[in-house]
């Protein structure tokens, strides 16, 4: 059976445990993201606080051979049928919670320099988005400009914001301007910027998984309705790992509000919300068959597949089975759009060289 090759718009790198310890002076390093393994839980410390706990079993389930070794990782990808990857951070995600200006600036700079030399300096098949300070906008803008010079193609932003810092607000305008000017994609990854366990009752594992989707939807509604994407038509937004079939649905909801509640709507936009979404908003999914259906049925085409390597939710070990299941009976042009076309609109990876 022929392999289906795909680029992945949602993967991760695992940083060395001592990344910040090695790079930063002790006073900063001891407040940088750090994980400690307890009896049942992995405890994460950052900026003097304890921010999350994950079950050890969850961490132990991350087992692709190349999770921590780039050359083995490329062999994993060849075996799975994945060519290019947009690889988000792992521990680096926690940098977005840092509120101390100096610590945030140095932690993200260290992460970006590591990704630049140890990942992108060694393969052009894996792109990492750069991390940005969420503590200070001037520092975020300076880092956007610095990483653009280094050759980054995207910046990572959390889907959850602190109250009063929602993405439709003017505070972000300098970041949007800098990213648009530099041609960097705004890559949001779900489950970041806040607690991912919000409910501990019946069905919690499923409820919490679904809950991670909603902040990604809010990113889109704020950035579209608040006018950011209308003011910056060159900006492209990716919501990674949150599924994609909700996008045409909220586009319809937003058009309805924009039209039916028009007397209350401000700012006015130069395009309908659904048009802005079709032109500037992309989403990636791993397993959802409905994400394929919407490309066939709604005309919303910014749908990208992702392997979520090396995570538990990912497709390692069953990538081909997943892709065959998703694309059985699906026209070639739609399969190609989801496996490559939308990805290649946002990111540049070299052409695949067949062995
Ligand atoms: Mn992911």
Boltz pocket constraint, residues with backbone or C-beta under 6 A from the ligand:
constraints:
  - pocket:
      binder: B
      contacts: [[A, 10], [A, 11], [A, 12], [A, 88], [A, 189], [A, 240], [A, 241], [A, 308], [A, 311]]
      max_distance: 6.0
